[in-house]
Amino acid sequence: MEKRNEKIRLAAAGAAIGLCAFALALLGNPANMGFCIACFVRDIAGSLRMHQASAVQYMRPEIIGLVLGAFIISLIRGEFKPRGGSSPMLRLILGFFVMIGALAFLGCPLRMVIRLAGGDLNALVGLAGFIAGIATGVLFLNKGYSLGKYYSQSSAEGVAMPAVQIVLLVILIAFPSLLAFSGKGPGSMHAAIAVSLAAGLAVGAAAQRTRMCMAGGIRDAMLFGDWTLFYGTAGIFLTILIANLISGKVSLGFSGQPVAHSDHIWNFLGMMLTGLASVMLGGCPMRQLILAGEGNTDSALTVVGMLLGASAAHNFNLAGIAGKGVPSAGRIAVLAGLAFCIALALVKIKEARR
């Protein structure tokens, strides 16, 4: 009965997140990008002038809300537990490569599901790669891969990431001239600050309560035959699909999809890298933000790695280009990320067997 109730909660949370994503797209966010962790972290990096790609610069309140929503709910429920020390630098590097893979594909696992619900078949190729990456990660887990134990940290360490989000929100509202903003392109498309923040808070609270994880649902199904976490992903997909069908927004096909490309090999490999690195980290990009809100300093460093990855992707021409594909430098970066993940896993497996 408890397992059944958990599945219902996850499906309901997924439906709520799907509705938020759909509503945000209606209210100004880019089409098929109502809520995307990778895209929004990239936009924040641009707003902080960490890269100069003028089309993708905006301080996204959704990301701020995600962290603060998880922080507030974890405090209320007594689940705020500062902890860390489990290979923090390796996690930062893995976070970097999570973003390299996601931006080659042009979207995180959440946007992959949103794109698929909008009829973008390029996302189906990405999903295949994501599953392949998770399967590879599960193989490593079964052989003993681990980043080690975490330890209790001070409250100051735990609240650092939520505090940073509050500072960013204050700057956005009171001192916007300190930030860069896109005049055109995806970064210029956004819902009102209050609406975006409210959506982020709601999604952060829902994800914290249910432990939702896009990679975790598939990982648990492969490892234990447990599909519970997958109900959250299913809830997101079905809700957005139904909303798109009702509103006539489904456009089935590979070409002409918003902020997407049909460079299939690199859609596959990009999401393979994101899936593999997510399993090695213990959670997808959204899950890392939620854990950072709960006081997990390792996840906070992973988020910093994601921010650096987004900056590098646009400073060094590594990101996929809508309608065109992944440039040569981006392909090399994806392959380098896969090589790093595999080498790290083999080293950690060898250490575990000593």
C-alpha positions in Angstrom: 0.0 0.0 0.0 2.8 2.4 0.9 4.6 1.7 -2.4 1.3 2.4 -4.3 0.8 5.7 -2.4 4.4 6.7 -3.3 3.7 6.0 -6.9 0.6 8.2 -6.8 2.5 11.0 -5.1 5.2 10.8 -7.7 2.7 10.8 -10.6 0.9 13.8 -9.1 4.1 15.7 -8.5 5.1 14.9 -12.1 1.7 16.2 -13.3 2.2 19.4 -11.3 5.7 19.9 -12.8 4.3 19.3 -16.3 1.6 21.9 -15.8 4.2 24.4 -14.5 6.4 23.8 -17.6 3.5 24.0 -20.0 2.2 27.2 -18.3 5.6 28.8 -18.3 5.9 28.3 -22.1 2.5 29.9 -22.6 3.5 32.8 -20.4 6.7 33.7 -22.2 9.4 30.9 -21.8 10.7 29.4 -25.1 8.5 26.7 -26.8 9.3 23.2 -25.7 11.6 24.8 -23.0 9.1 25.7 -20.3 11.4 24.3 -17.7 15.0 23.2 -18.6 17.7 22.9 -16.0 20.6 22.9 -18.5 19.2 25.8 -20.6 18.4 27.9 -17.5 21.8 27.3 -15.8 23.3 28.3 -19.1 21.2 31.5 -19.2 22.3 32.3 -15.6 25.9 31.8 -16.5 25.4 34.3 -19.3 23.6 36.8 -17.1 26.6 36.7 -14.7 28.8 37.4 -17.8 30.5 34.0 -17.5 30.0 33.7 -21.3 29.3 36.3 -24.0 26.6 34.4 -26.0 24.2 37.3 -26.2 21.2 35.1 -27.1 21.3 33.1 -23.9 21.6 35.5 -21.0 19.0 35.8 -18.3 18.8 35.3 -14.5 16.3 32.5 -14.5 14.1 32.7 -11.3 13.0 29.1 -11.9 16.5 27.8 -10.8 16.5 30.1 -7.8 13.0 28.8 -6.9 14.0 25.2 -7.3 16.8 25.5 -4.7 14.8 27.7 -2.3 11.7 25.5 -2.6 13.7 22.4 -1.6 15.4 24.4 1.2 12.2 25.6 2.7 10.4 22.2 2.6 13.4 20.4 4.0 13.6 22.9 6.9 9.9 22.5 7.6 10.1 18.7 7.5 13.3 18.5 9.5 15.2 17.1 6.4 17.7 19.8 6.1 21.0 18.0 6.8 24.3 19.6 5.8 26.5 16.9 4.5 29.4 16.4 2.0 32.9 15.3 1.5 32.2 12.5 -1.0 34.8 13.2 -3.7 33.7 16.9 -4.1 36.2 17.8 -6.9 35.3 14.7 -8.9 31.6 15.7 -8.6 32.4 19.2 -9.8 34.1 17.7 -12.9 31.2 15.3 -13.5 28.8 18.2 -13.2 30.8 20.0 -15.8 30.4 17.1 -18.2 26.7 16.6 -17.4 26.3 20.1 -18.8 28.5 19.5 -21.8 26.4 16.5 -22.8 23.1 18.3 -22.2 24.1 21.4 -24.2 25.3 19.2 -27.1 21.7 17.8 -27.2 20.2 21.2 -26.3 18.4 20.2 -23.2 18.5 18.4 -19.8 16.6 15.2 -19.2 13.6 17.3 -18.1 13.6 19.2 -21.4 14.1 15.9 -23.3 10.8 14.7 -21.9 9.1 18.1 -22.6 10.4 18.0 -26.2 9.2 14.5 -26.7 5.8 15.4 -25.4 5.7 18.2 -28.0 6.4 15.7 -30.8 10.2 16.4 -31.2 11.5 13.0 -32.4 15.1 14.2 -32.0 14.3 13.8 -28.3 13.6 10.2 -28.9 17.2 9.8 -30.1 18.3 11.6 -27.0 16.2 9.3 -24.8 17.9 6.3 -26.3 21.3 7.8 -25.5 20.2 8.7 -22.0 19.1 5.1 -21.3 22.3 3.8 -22.8 24.3 6.1 -20.4 22.2 5.0 -17.4 22.7 1.4 -18.4 26.5 1.9 -18.5 26.3 3.6 -15.1 24.3 0.7 -13.7 27.0 -1.7 -15.0 29.6 0.3 -13.1 27.4 0.4 -9.9 27.1 -3.4 -10.0 30.8 -3.8 -10.2 31.4 -1.6 -7.1 31.7 1.9 -8.4 31.2 4.6 -5.6 32.4 8.1 -4.9 32.7 7.3 -1.2 30.9 8.3 2.0 29.8 11.8 2.9 30.1 13.4 6.3 28.1 15.9 8.4 29.0 19.5 7.6 28.3 22.8 9.4 25.0 24.6 9.0 26.9 27.4 7.4 28.1 25.1 4.7 24.6 23.7 4.2 22.9 27.1 3.8 25.6 28.5 1.4 23.8 27.5 -1.8 20.3 28.7 -0.7 21.9 32.0 0.5 23.6 32.5 -2.9 20.2 32.0 -4.6 18.7 34.7 -2.3 21.5 37.1 -3.3 20.9 36.4 -7.0 17.2 37.1 -6.6 17.9 40.4 -4.8 20.3 41.4 -7.6 17.7 40.5 -10.3 14.9 42.5 -8.6 16.9 45.5 -7.1 20.1 45.8 -9.2 19.4 44.3 -12.6 21.9 46.6 -14.2 24.6 44.4 -12.7 23.4 41.6 -15.0 23.5 40.9 -18.7 20.2 40.3 -20.5 19.5 39.0 -24.0 17.8 41.3 -26.4 16.8 38.4 -28.7 16.9 34.7 -28.8 15.9 32.1 -26.1 17.3 34.3 -23.3 14.9 37.1 -24.1 11.9 34.8 -23.8 10.7 34.5 -20.2 7.6 34.7 -18.0 7.3 37.4 -15.4 9.8 37.1 -12.5 7.1 36.4 -9.9 5.5 33.7 -12.0 8.8 32.0 -12.8 9.9 32.2 -9.1 6.5 30.7 -8.0 6.9 27.9 -10.5 10.4 27.2 -9.3 9.4 27.1 -5.7 6.5 24.7 -6.5 8.7 22.4 -8.5 11.4 22.5 -5.9 9.0 21.6 -3.1 7.4 18.8 -5.1 10.7 17.3 -6.2 12.1 17.5 -2.6 9.0 15.7 -1.2 9.1 12.9 -3.7 12.8 12.5 -4.4 12.0 12.8 -8.1 14.9 12.1 -10.4 14.8 11.6 -14.1 17.9 9.4 -14.1 17.0 7.6 -10.9 13.7 6.3 -12.3 15.4 4.4 -15.1 18.4 3.4 -12.8 16.2 1.9 -10.2 14.2 0.0 -12.8 17.4 -1.5 -14.2 19.0 -2.2 -10.8 16.1 -3.4 -8.7 13.1 -3.8 -11.1 11.6 -0.9 -9.2 9.6 1.5 -11.4 8.4 3.8 -8.5 10.6 6.9 -9.3 9.7 6.5 -13.0 6.1 7.5 -12.2 7.3 11.1 -11.8 8.8 11.2 -15.3 5.6 9.5 -16.7 3.5 12.1 -15.0 5.5 15.0 -16.5 5.3 13.4 -20.0 1.6 12.5 -20.0 0.5 15.9 -18.6 2.4 17.9 -21.2 1.4 15.6 -24.0 -2.3 15.9 -23.1 -2.0 19.7 -22.7 -0.2 19.9 -26.1 -2.8 17.8 -27.8 -5.7 19.9 -26.4 -4.0 23.1 -27.4 -2.9 21.8 -30.8 0.8 22.3 -30.0 2.1 18.8 -31.0 4.4 18.9 -34.0 5.6 15.4 -34.8 8.8 15.1 -36.6 12.6 15.8 -36.6 12.8 19.0 -38.5 11.5 22.5 -37.6 11.6 21.8 -33.9 12.2 24.8 -31.6 15.8 25.1 -30.3 16.8 21.6 -31.5 18.9 19.9 -34.1 18.9 16.5 -35.9 22.6 15.6 -35.5 21.5 12.2 -34.3 24.8 10.6 -33.4 25.6 13.6 -31.1 22.1 13.9 -29.7 22.6 10.2 -28.7 26.1 10.6 -27.4 25.4 13.9 -25.7 22.5 12.5 -23.6 24.5 9.3 -23.1 27.2 11.4 -21.4 24.5 13.2 -19.3 22.9 9.9 -18.3 26.2 8.2 -17.4 27.5 11.2 -15.4 24.1 11.5 -13.6 24.2 7.9 -12.4 27.8 8.3 -11.3 26.7 11.5 -9.3 23.7 9.8 -7.9 21.1 12.1 -9.5 20.1 14.1 -12.6 20.7 17.9 -12.9 17.3 18.7 -11.2 18.0 16.3 -8.4 21.4 17.9 -7.8 19.7 21.3 -7.3 17.2 19.8 -4.9 19.9 18.1 -2.9 21.9 21.4 -2.8 18.8 23.0 -1.3 18.7 20.3 1.3 22.2 21.1 2.5 24.3 18.7 0.4 27.5 20.5 -0.3 28.7 17.8 -2.8 25.6 18.6 -4.9 26.3 22.3 -4.5 29.7 21.8 -6.0 28.1 19.7 -8.7 25.9 22.7 -9.5 29.0 24.9 -9.7 30.5 22.4 -12.1 27.3 22.6 -14.2 27.6 26.4 -14.2 31.3 26.1 -15.4 30.3 23.6 -18.0 27.6 25.9 -19.4 30.2 28.7 -19.5 32.7 26.6 -21.3 30.2 25.3 -23.8 29.5 28.8 -25.0 33.0 30.3 -24.5 34.6 27.5 -26.6 31.9 26.7 -29.1 31.0 23.3 -27.6 27.2 23.6 -27.5 24.8 22.3 -30.1 23.5 24.8 -32.6 19.8 24.9 -33.2 18.9 23.7 -36.7 22.6 22.8 -37.5 24.1 20.3 -35.1 27.1 19.9 -32.8 30.4 21.7 -33.8 33.7 19.7 -34.0 34.9 21.1 -30.6 31.7 20.0 -29.0 32.0 16.5 -30.4 35.5 16.3 -29.0 34.2 17.5 -25.6 31.5 14.9 -25.5 33.9 12.1 -26.3 36.4 13.5 -23.7 33.5 13.5 -21.1 32.6 9.9 -21.9 36.3 8.9 -21.6 36.6 10.7 -18.3 33.6 9.0 -16.9 34.7 5.5 -18.0 38.2 6.1 -16.7 36.9 7.4 -13.3 34.6 4.4 -13.0 37.3 1.9 -13.7 39.6 3.6 -11.1 36.9 3.6 -8.4 36.0 0.0 -9.1 39.6 -1.0 -8.8 39.9 0.8 -5.5 36.7 -0.8 -4.2 38.2 -4.3 -4.8 41.4 -3.7 -2.9 
